[in-house]
Amino acid sequence: MMNVFMLQLIAMITMFCDHVASTFLDNLVWMRCVGRFAFPIYALLLAEGYRHMRSDRDRVWQHLGGYVILALVSEACYDVLEFKPITITDMAGSQSALITLLLAFVGLIAIDHWKGRRIYVGSVVLLTALMNYLIKSNYKFAGVLLVYALYFYLNKMEKLNYGQRLLFLLGIFACYLPIYHWARYDFSLTAFVEKLPGANTWWYLTHILIACLLAGYNGELGIRSKTFHLVYKWFYPAHLLLLGIIWQLM
């Protein structure tokens, strides 16, 4: 069974593998597939964190401020890795996954505030997804939708056995992946169909394994360490900056 500590560790390792492959190894397929584990884990843990703090509004706003700072720092480090040389035009053309997660966190606050008012909640879901797409943040239209879907899943998780959790998660990914790839190709159905064979097929298959992993999450924290918490929190911008510096010097 997976706890928070184990998922955090897996997220950091798989994300590092993904960025090494995309930067230095010409998108080596098996490493990029390993990297697919990272974002769903981050999305689940963000939703889980909000779920446990939502009754404490002061804590929610404190975390939001922390996420804003982390997202801004991460964005600068992301640009160092992503663009060579770094130009204003390129920087505006792609944003990091932390921007996606920040938007999703804001969306969760709004959804919780307007829960029971379906029109408002639906508007928040669509507007945050559209905003993520328009600012060209990672995971496009589908990134924030995945966080919301996992938040809904976590609220139901305790009543489900492993098999039911697995089916629930497979259903989420079966919706998330086509939406993500469709948006990635600017909602062109032709491009979506043409790009499906090859690496994208492996992405779909990899998410079966991701669903198996996340279905084993037991809701427990696991090892608790302030040092590890800081490492997990800042690992995203730190590893981007490290790899980015190496890339810029090559």
C-alpha positions in Angstrom: 0.0 0.0 0.0 1.1 3.5 -0.8 1.3 6.4 1.6 2.1 10.1 1.1 5.8 9.7 1.7 6.2 6.9 -0.8 4.2 8.8 -3.4 6.3 11.9 -2.9 9.5 9.9 -3.4 8.2 8.2 -6.5 7.0 11.6 -7.9 10.5 13.2 -7.5 12.4 10.2 -9.0 10.1 9.8 -12.0 10.0 13.5 -12.7 13.8 13.7 -12.7 13.9 10.8 -15.1 11.4 12.5 -17.4 13.4 15.8 -17.5 16.7 14.1 -18.1 15.2 12.1 -21.0 13.5 15.2 -22.6 16.6 17.4 -22.2 19.6 15.1 -22.8 18.4 11.8 -24.3 16.3 12.8 -27.2 13.0 11.9 -25.5 14.0 8.3 -24.7 10.6 6.6 -24.7 10.9 4.4 -21.7 12.2 7.2 -19.5 9.4 9.5 -20.7 6.9 6.8 -19.8 8.4 6.6 -16.3 8.1 10.3 -16.2 4.3 10.1 -16.7 3.9 9.0 -13.1 4.9 12.3 -11.7 2.1 14.7 -12.7 -0.8 12.4 -11.6 0.9 11.9 -8.3 1.5 15.6 -7.8 -2.1 16.2 -8.8 -3.4 13.6 -6.3 -1.3 14.9 -3.5 -2.4 18.5 -4.1 -6.0 17.5 -4.0 -5.4 15.4 -0.9 -3.6 18.3 0.8 -6.5 20.6 0.1 -9.0 18.0 1.2 -7.4 17.9 4.7 -6.9 21.7 5.1 -10.2 23.0 3.6 -11.9 23.5 6.9 -9.1 25.8 8.1 -9.4 28.9 5.9 -6.3 30.5 7.4 -4.2 27.5 6.5 -5.7 27.4 3.0 -4.7 31.0 2.3 -1.3 30.5 3.8 -0.7 27.5 1.5 -2.0 29.5 -1.4 0.6 32.2 -0.8 3.3 29.6 -0.5 2.2 28.0 -3.8 2.3 31.4 -5.6 6.0 31.9 -4.5 6.9 28.4 -5.4 5.2 28.7 -8.8 7.0 32.0 -9.6 10.4 30.5 -8.6 9.7 27.3 -10.5 8.7 29.3 -13.6 12.1 31.0 -13.8 13.9 27.7 -13.3 11.7 26.1 -16.0 12.6 28.8 -18.5 16.4 28.1 -17.9 15.8 24.4 -18.7 13.3 24.8 -21.5 14.8 27.6 -23.6 18.2 28.1 -25.1 18.7 31.0 -25.5 16.0 32.4 -23.3 13.8 34.9 -25.0 10.6 36.8 -23.9 8.7 35.2 -26.8 9.7 31.7 -25.8 8.9 32.3 -22.1 5.4 33.4 -23.0 4.9 30.2 -25.1 5.1 27.6 -22.3 4.5 27.6 -18.6 5.6 25.0 -16.0 3.4 22.4 -14.3 3.5 24.4 -11.1 1.3 27.1 -12.8 -1.2 24.3 -13.7 -1.2 23.1 -10.1 -1.6 26.7 -8.7 -4.6 27.3 -11.0 -6.1 24.0 -9.8 -5.6 24.9 -6.1 -7.4 28.2 -6.7 -10.1 26.3 -8.5 -10.5 23.9 -5.5 -10.9 26.9 -3.2 -13.7 28.3 -5.5 -15.3 24.9 -5.9 -15.4 24.4 -2.2 -16.8 27.9 -1.7 -19.6 27.4 -4.2 -20.3 23.7 -3.6 -23.9 22.8 -4.2 -24.2 25.6 -6.8 -23.7 23.6 -10.0 -23.6 26.5 -12.4 -20.9 28.2 -10.4 -18.8 25.1 -9.9 -19.1 24.2 -13.6 -18.0 27.6 -14.6 -15.0 27.4 -12.3 -14.0 24.1 -13.8 -14.3 25.3 -17.4 -12.7 28.7 -16.8 -9.6 27.4 -15.0 -9.2 24.7 -17.7 -9.5 27.2 -20.4 -7.1 29.6 -18.7 -4.5 26.9 -18.3 -4.8 26.2 -22.1 -4.7 29.9 -23.1 -1.6 30.7 -21.0 0.0 27.5 -22.5 0.8 25.9 -19.2 1.8 22.3 -19.0 -0.9 19.6 -19.5 -3.0 22.2 -21.3 -6.8 22.0 -20.9 -6.7 18.7 -19.1 -4.2 19.4 -16.3 -6.5 21.2 -13.8 -9.4 18.8 -14.8 -7.3 15.9 -13.6 -6.8 17.6 -10.2 -10.6 18.1 -9.8 -11.3 14.5 -10.9 -8.8 13.2 -8.3 -10.3 15.4 -5.6 -13.7 13.9 -6.4 -12.2 10.4 -6.3 -10.4 11.1 -2.9 -13.7 12.1 -1.4 -15.2 8.7 -2.4 -12.0 6.6 -1.9 -12.6 5.4 1.7 -15.8 3.6 0.7 -14.2 1.7 -2.2 -12.1 -1.5 -2.2 -8.9 -1.8 -4.3 -10.7 -3.1 -7.4 -13.3 -0.3 -7.3 -10.6 2.3 -6.8 -8.7 0.9 -9.8 -11.7 1.1 -12.1 -12.5 4.6 -10.9 -8.9 5.8 -11.7 -8.9 4.0 -15.0 -12.1 5.8 -15.9 -10.5 9.2 -14.9 -7.4 8.5 -17.1 -9.6 7.3 -20.0 -11.1 10.8 -20.0 -8.0 12.8 -19.1 -5.6 11.4 -21.7 -7.7 12.0 -24.9 -8.6 15.5 -23.6 -5.0 16.3 -23.0 -3.7 15.1 -26.3 -6.6 16.7 -28.2 -5.8 20.0 -26.5 -2.1 19.5 -27.1 -2.8 19.4 -30.9 -5.0 22.5 -30.6 -8.2 20.6 -30.7 -7.5 19.2 -34.2 -9.2 15.8 -34.5 -7.1 14.9 -37.5 -3.8 15.7 -35.7 -5.0 13.8 -32.6 -5.7 10.6 -34.7 -2.5 10.9 -36.6 -0.3 11.3 -33.5 -2.0 8.5 -31.5 0.3 5.7 -32.7 3.9 5.6 -31.4 4.9 7.3 -28.2 1.3 8.4 -27.3 0.2 4.8 -27.2 2.8 4.1 -24.6 1.5 7.0 -22.6 -1.9 5.4 -22.5 -0.6 2.0 -21.5 1.6 3.6 -18.8 -1.4 5.2 -17.2 -2.8 1.7 -16.5 0.3 1.2 -14.2 -0.2 4.6 -12.7 -3.8 3.8 -11.9 -2.6 0.5 -10.2 -0.2 2.5 -8.1 -2.6 5.3 -7.1 -5.3 2.8 -6.3 -3.0 1.5 -3.6 -2.8 4.8 -1.8 -4.0 4.3 1.8 -4.5 7.9 2.9 -1.7 7.7 5.5 1.3 10.1 5.8 4.0 7.5 6.2 7.4 8.8 7.3 7.2 12.4 8.6 10.2 14.6 8.3 10.5 18.4 8.1 13.7 18.0 6.1 12.1 15.7 3.5 9.1 18.0 3.4 11.4 20.9 2.3 13.2 18.7 -0.2 9.9 17.6 -1.7 8.6 21.2 -1.8 11.6 22.7 -3.5 12.8 19.7 -5.6 10.8 20.8 -8.6 12.5 24.2 -9.1 15.9 23.0 -7.8 16.2 20.1 -10.3 15.0 22.3 -13.1 17.6 24.8 -12.3 20.4 22.2 -12.0 19.5 20.5 -15.3 19.0 23.9 -17.0 22.4 25.2 -16.0 24.0 22.0 -17.4 22.0 22.3 -20.6 22.8 26.0 -21.1 26.6 25.3 -20.6 26.6 22.4 -23.1 
